[in-house]
Amino acid sequence: MSGPMPEPRLIRIEKGIAGACFAAVMLSIFLQVVTRLLPKFLGNWAIISLPWTEELSRFAFVWLLMLGASVGLYKQEHFSLTLFTDLLSPALRWWCELVVYLLELVFIGFLIWYGYLMSEMVWGQISPALGWRYAYVYSSVPVGAVLMALHLLTVMRNRYLGPSPAPREA
């Protein structure tokens, strides 16, 4: 009996980047809270302003959200309501799930297209505190959606075509 299959490299990369985004969110929020509390405990001489912490936490959170949604889709950990599909016969349930997967692909296609258009539209806008292009933040939507599409196609391939056969030893 073999153990669970190892995660694909792409998932490990996504989780690593999402972990870095999570660390950036936590660190920037921690710094924001500490610098706001310093004057209360140390007096007005301890006033420190770190305006970039709010932007960094927001930007990192957006990327964390999209990468987390992608990994969640790959692992099939998103919320699903099966109240009605559980009442269907296995054959009808199979078709119903296929339609849902195809509708998810259509929705992801909209995310890719309109996310790209939004990223292009804000290309010239620069964030005031960090000086980063807003397009880098907005690009999280099409990038995350492309990853979701790849993962959904993998899930559909495994579900409807079966896992790819293991290579035979000669």
C-alpha positions as CSV (number, residue, x, y, z in Angstrom):
1,M,0.0,0.0,0.0
2,S,1.4,3.3,-1.0
3,G,1.0,6.6,0.8
4,P,-0.6,9.8,-0.5
5,M,0.6,11.1,-3.8
6,P,3.2,13.8,-3.5
7,E,2.0,17.3,-4.5
8,P,2.9,18.5,-7.9
9,R,5.7,21.0,-8.1
10,L,3.4,23.8,-9.2
11,I,1.3,23.4,-6.1
12,R,4.4,23.4,-3.9
13,I,5.5,26.7,-5.6
14,E,2.1,28.2,-5.2
15,K,2.0,27.3,-1.5
16,G,5.5,28.7,-1.0
17,I,4.6,32.0,-2.6
18,A,1.3,32.1,-0.6
19,G,3.3,31.4,2.5
20,A,5.6,34.3,1.8
21,C,2.5,36.5,1.2
22,F,1.0,35.4,4.5
23,A,4.2,36.2,6.3
24,A,4.2,39.7,4.6
25,V,0.6,40.3,5.7
26,M,1.3,39.2,9.3
27,L,4.6,41.2,9.6
28,S,3.2,44.4,8.1
29,I,0.1,44.3,10.2
30,F,2.2,43.6,13.3
31,L,4.4,46.6,12.5
32,Q,1.4,48.7,11.9
33,V,-0.1,47.8,15.3
34,V,3.1,48.2,17.2
35,T,3.9,51.6,15.7
36,R,0.4,52.9,16.5
37,L,0.7,51.7,20.1
38,L,4.2,53.1,20.8
39,P,3.1,56.7,21.4
40,K,0.5,55.4,23.9
41,F,3.1,53.7,26.0
42,L,6.3,55.8,25.3
43,G,4.9,59.2,24.7
44,N,4.7,61.5,21.6
45,W,8.5,61.2,20.9
46,A,7.8,57.6,19.8
47,I,5.5,58.5,16.9
48,I,6.6,56.4,14.0
49,S,4.7,56.4,10.7
50,L,5.0,53.4,8.4
51,P,2.4,54.1,5.6
52,W,3.7,51.3,3.5
53,T,2.5,48.6,5.9
54,E,-1.1,49.1,5.0
55,E,-0.4,48.8,1.2
56,L,1.9,45.8,1.6
57,S,-0.6,43.9,3.7
58,R,-3.4,44.6,1.3
59,F,-1.3,43.7,-1.8
60,A,0.1,40.6,-0.3
61,F,-3.4,39.6,0.9
62,V,-4.8,39.8,-2.6
63,W,-2.1,37.5,-4.0
64,L,-2.6,35.2,-1.0
65,L,-6.3,35.0,-1.7
66,M,-5.8,34.1,-5.4
67,L,-3.1,31.6,-4.8
68,G,-5.0,30.0,-2.0
69,A,-8.1,29.7,-4.1
70,S,-6.0,28.0,-6.8
71,V,-4.6,25.5,-4.4
72,G,-8.0,24.9,-2.8
73,L,-9.5,24.2,-6.2
74,Y,-6.7,21.7,-7.0
75,K,-7.4,19.9,-3.6
76,Q,-11.2,20.2,-4.2
77,E,-11.5,21.9,-0.8
78,H,-14.0,24.6,-1.8
79,F,-17.5,24.7,-0.4
80,S,-20.0,22.6,-2.3
81,L,-23.7,22.0,-1.7
82,T,-24.6,18.4,-2.5
83,L,-28.1,18.4,-1.1
84,F,-29.7,17.9,-4.5
85,T,-26.9,16.0,-6.3
86,D,-26.8,13.4,-3.6
87,L,-30.4,12.5,-4.6
88,L,-29.4,11.8,-8.2
89,S,-28.4,8.5,-9.6
90,P,-24.7,8.0,-10.1
91,A,-24.9,8.4,-13.8
92,L,-26.9,11.6,-13.6
93,R,-24.6,12.9,-10.8
94,W,-21.6,12.3,-13.1
95,W,-23.2,14.5,-15.8
96,C,-24.3,17.2,-13.3
97,E,-20.7,17.4,-11.9
98,L,-19.4,17.7,-15.5
99,V,-21.7,20.6,-16.2
100,V,-20.6,22.3,-13.0
101,Y,-16.9,21.8,-13.9
102,L,-17.6,23.3,-17.3
103,L,-19.4,26.3,-15.8
104,E,-16.4,26.8,-13.5
105,L,-14.2,26.9,-16.5
106,V,-16.4,29.5,-18.1
107,F,-16.3,31.6,-15.0
108,I,-12.5,31.2,-14.7
109,G,-12.2,32.3,-18.3
110,F,-14.1,35.5,-17.4
111,L,-11.6,36.0,-14.5
112,I,-8.7,35.6,-16.8
113,W,-10.0,37.9,-19.5
114,Y,-11.4,40.7,-17.3
115,G,-8.5,40.4,-14.8
116,Y,-6.1,41.0,-17.7
117,L,-8.1,43.9,-19.0
118,M,-8.2,45.5,-15.5
119,S,-4.4,44.9,-15.1
120,E,-3.8,46.6,-18.4
121,M,-6.1,49.5,-17.5
122,V,-4.2,50.4,-14.3
123,W,-0.8,49.9,-15.7
124,G,0.1,53.6,-15.3
125,Q,-1.2,53.9,-11.7
126,I,1.5,53.8,-9.0
127,S,0.7,53.1,-5.3
128,P,1.6,56.1,-3.2
129,A,3.5,54.4,-0.3
130,L,5.3,51.6,-2.0
131,G,5.7,53.1,-5.5
132,W,4.5,49.8,-7.1
133,R,2.4,49.6,-10.2
134,Y,-1.2,48.6,-9.3
135,A,-1.0,46.3,-12.4
136,Y,1.2,44.0,-10.3
137,V,-1.6,43.7,-7.7
138,Y,-4.4,43.4,-10.3
139,S,-2.5,40.8,-12.2
140,S,-3.1,38.4,-9.3
141,V,-6.6,37.8,-10.7
142,P,-5.6,36.5,-14.2
143,V,-2.5,34.7,-12.9
144,G,-4.6,33.0,-10.1
145,A,-7.3,32.2,-12.6
146,V,-4.9,30.6,-15.1
147,L,-3.6,28.5,-12.3
148,M,-7.2,27.6,-11.3
149,A,-7.9,26.6,-14.9
150,L,-4.9,24.4,-15.0
151,H,-5.8,22.7,-11.8
152,L,-9.5,22.3,-12.8
153,L,-8.4,20.7,-16.0
154,T,-6.2,18.3,-14.0
155,V,-9.1,17.5,-11.7
156,M,-11.4,16.9,-14.7
157,R,-8.9,14.7,-16.4
158,N,-8.4,12.6,-13.3
159,R,-12.2,12.4,-12.7
160,Y,-13.4,11.8,-16.2
161,L,-10.4,10.2,-18.0
162,G,-8.8,8.5,-15.0
163,P,-5.3,9.1,-13.7
164,S,-2.6,8.8,-16.3
165,P,-1.2,5.3,-16.3
166,A,2.1,4.7,-14.6
167,P,5.0,4.0,-17.0
168,R,5.8,0.3,-17.3
169,E,9.2,-1.0,-16.4
170,A,11.1,-2.7,-19.2
